Amino acid sequence: MRSQPALFEEHEIRRVYDEETETWWFSVVDIVQVLTQQADYQAARNYWKVLKNRLVKEGSESVTKCNRLKLPAADGKNYLTDVATAETLLRLVQSVPSPKAEPIKLWLAKVGYERMQEMADPARSLERARETWQQQGRSEKWIQQRMTGQETRNKLTDYWAQHDIKKGDEFAILTNIIHQEWAGVDVKSHKAIKGLKSQNLRDHMTEAELIFTALAELSTRQIAESAQAVGMNENEEAARKGGGIAKRARVELEDKTGRKVVSKESFLPPTGRGKVVKK
């Protein structure tokens, strides 16, 4: 997941982007702090705690649709925080009497519109990501490989979306199958090897890992297109075959070089800001 704060008036709203499900998650407390116009963050947390309990008792679906993700706090550390999508927040806003209710609704709607623009023109999203990677000190070679891989990924998810694969869980299941096939480990295990927690795995891959991921996803899409795969069963088969092609290439490279492609190498600011950290 990629963390990228947004601004509402002069207030920073923490948010993270889940690339697997293509969803923005916003900090609920940050939104509540704006709505209640509380200068004290702890007071906003207490307000949300009381409101959350009341909504649970009322059987509100808004609370059940909230998630918990690690977000950076003022002390620089990451803590589990209640987060929600823009759609869920639009409903939660109605539960807080506030002169900021309408402005925050318009802001959330605007954020959603910007995401629609990015979906219509993926170059917007990629250019925004490029700026973030440059700020992190990534090399232009790595950035180009990352962007190429993301373009390949986008073409695959576009195919899935058009052939009866649901965004969210089904996207994640197919992605994990491809990854398990080519890398020999699933996404969660690969993140553990690199010492990652809430960070996006692809943002911490080496050049070789990015290349083999792209090969696996390119192969999967072309196989699916050739077979005109529809639905989970047919696309699972394409995912295994596509991942298998990249696996055979990986094994052959490892045999020739004596080096493993799946690596502990990562990029974990601030410990190794601007350079690869070898653990």
N, C-alpha and C positions, 0 to 999 in steps of 0.2 A: 504494500500500500504506500501511496505517496502523500506526504503531509504538505499542505499548501494553504496557509491562512488566507482569509479574505477580509476585506474591510467593509463595515457598515457604518457610514458616517465616519466617526473617529475611533470606532470600536473594532478591535481585532476579533474575528470569529474563527476559531480553530476548525479545521476540516481536513479530512483525508479522502483520497480517491482510491477506490478499490478497482484496479484495472481488470481483474478477473470478471467481476460482475458489472463493471462500467457504472459505478454508483458513487456519488459524493455523500459522505457522512459528516454532519455538522455537530459541533459540541452543543448539547441542549442547554447546559448551564450558561454558556456564552450568550445564547439567544435570550434566555430568561433574564440575564443580567441587563441586557439592553432594554427588554420590555419593562422590567421593574425599576429601571434607572438607578440601580444600586451601584455605588462606588466601590463597595466592599464585596469582593468575590465570594467570601465565606457566607455573607448574607444571601447572596444569590443562590448558593448551593443549598442553604437551609430552606429557601423559598421553594426550590425545585423539589426537594425531598418531601416537603409537606404536600405540594401539589401532586406529586407522583403517587403518594399514598392515597390521596383522595380520588384520583382518577382510577387507580386500581380497584378501589372499593366500588366505584361507579361502573366498573366493567368496561372502561374505555379501551378500545383497540389501539389507540395511539401509543400508550405506554408499552404494550406488548410488542409493538413494532420497533421499539428502540433497541439499540445494540450497545455493546460496551467494547471500546477500543482504547488502546494506549495513545494518549496525546501529550505533547510537551507542555509542561507547566512553567510557572514563573521562575522556579528554581533550576530550570534546565533539564529536569528529569521527566521521564514519561510515566504517566499514571493512567490506570483504567478509568475511563470517563464515559458517561452516557452520551450516545450519539444517535442521530436520527437523519433520515433523508429529508430533502426539502418538502416532499409531499406530506410526510408525517408531521413535520414542524408547522406546516400551514394549518393543520388541524389543532395542534397543541396551542398555537398562538391564540386561538379563540377562547382558551380557558384562562387567559391572563388579561384582566382589564388594564389597558395601557394606551396612552396616546401614541405610543410607538408601534401599535399593532398593525395599522395599515401600512406605514412605511416599511416595516420589516417584511410584511407579506409581499409588497412590490419588489423588495430586494431579493427575496427568495425566488420569486417568479422570474426575475431578471437572471439570476444564477442558472435557473433551469433553462432559460432561453439561450444563454451562452453555451450551455452543454449541447443544446440542439444544434447550434451553429457549428460546434466542433464536430458533431456527428455528421453534419452535412459537408463540412470542409475539414477533414482530419488534420490538414496542414496547420490549422490554428493551434490545435492541441500539441502537435509535435514541436512547433516553434516555441511555445510556452515551456515545454519540457526542456528544450535545448538551452534556453536561458537559465533554467534551474541547474542543469548539469554543469554549465560553464561556471556558474557561481560556486559550485562545489569543487571546482578544480579538475574536472574530468578532461582528458585529452580529446582533441578533435577527432582522432581516429576512433576512440571508444564511442564518442557521441554519434558518429556516423553509423557505426555498427549497431548501436542501440536503436537508432531511428529506423534503420533498414529492417531490423527485426520487428519493431513495432508495426511498421507498414505491412509486413508479412502476416503478423498476428491479426491486424485489423481486417485483412482480406479473408482470413479464415473465419473470424467471428461473424463477418458479414454473411458468409455462406451459411454458417450454422443458423443465424437468425432467420434466414430466408427458407430454411429447410426443416422447420418444426423442432428446433432446439431452443429451449427457454433460457433467457439470460439468468444468471445467478447460479443455482446449484448445477444445472445441466452443463453450462459452460465450464464450471469448475471441475466437474467429473471428467469431461473429455480432455481438458487441459492436463489434468493429473495423469490420465492414461497415457497421453503422448509423452509426458515427462518421464514417467516410470519406464516406458519402453526405451527411450533413447539414453537416459542417464543411468538407469539401473536403480534409481531411488525416486521416491515420490517427492512432490514439492516441499512438503513439511520436513522431510528428512534432509533434503538439500539445504533448506534454510538452517536447520540445526547444525549441519556440517560447517556452515559459514558463521555460526554464532548469531544469526538473525532472529529477531522476534517479530515486531510488527512491520519491519521494513519490507519493501518490495524486492523480491528475489532478483528480478531481472536488472534492477538498478545496482546490484552488487555482483553481477556475473562478470567473469573474465571474458576476454574477446572470444576465446574458443567456445566457452559455454553459450555465449550469445549466438555464435555461428551455428552450432549444432541444434540449438533450440529453433532457430529460423529454418534450418534444413528440415527438421521434423515437422514443423507446422506447414511449411510449403508443400512437402510431400503429402501430408494429410489432406490438405485442400485439393491438390490435383487428383489424388486418388478418389476422394469423395465426389469431385466434379465428374470424373470419368465414369464412376459407378452410379452417378446421380443419386447419391445417398440421401435418404430422408429419415428423420426421426433418430432416436438414440441408438437403437440396435445397429443400424447400418452405418451410422457415423462413428460408433465405437469401433467397429471393424476397420474403418478407414484410419482411425486414430492409432490403432495398434500397428497397422501396416506402415503408416507414415513414420511413426516413432521407431519402428524396426529398421527402416532404411537408414535413419540417422545413427542408430545403435551400431549397425555394421560398419559404418564409416568411422565412428568413434573408436571401436575396438581395433580396427585396422591401423588408425593413427597411433593409438596407444602402443600397439605391438611394434610399430616402426620407431617410435620416439622413446619408449620406456617411461612415459609420463602420463599420469591420469588426467583426464579432461575435467572431471568433476573435482573442484578444488576448494580448499579452505580460504583461498584468497578472497578478499572482500574490500569494501570501502565503507568504513564506519566512522564518520565524523562524530565528535571532534577529536577522538584519539589519533586518527590518522588523516586529518582533514587535508584533502588535496592529493592524497597518495593512496596506493593500495596497501591495505593492512594484511600482513601474513601472520596468521595465528598458529 
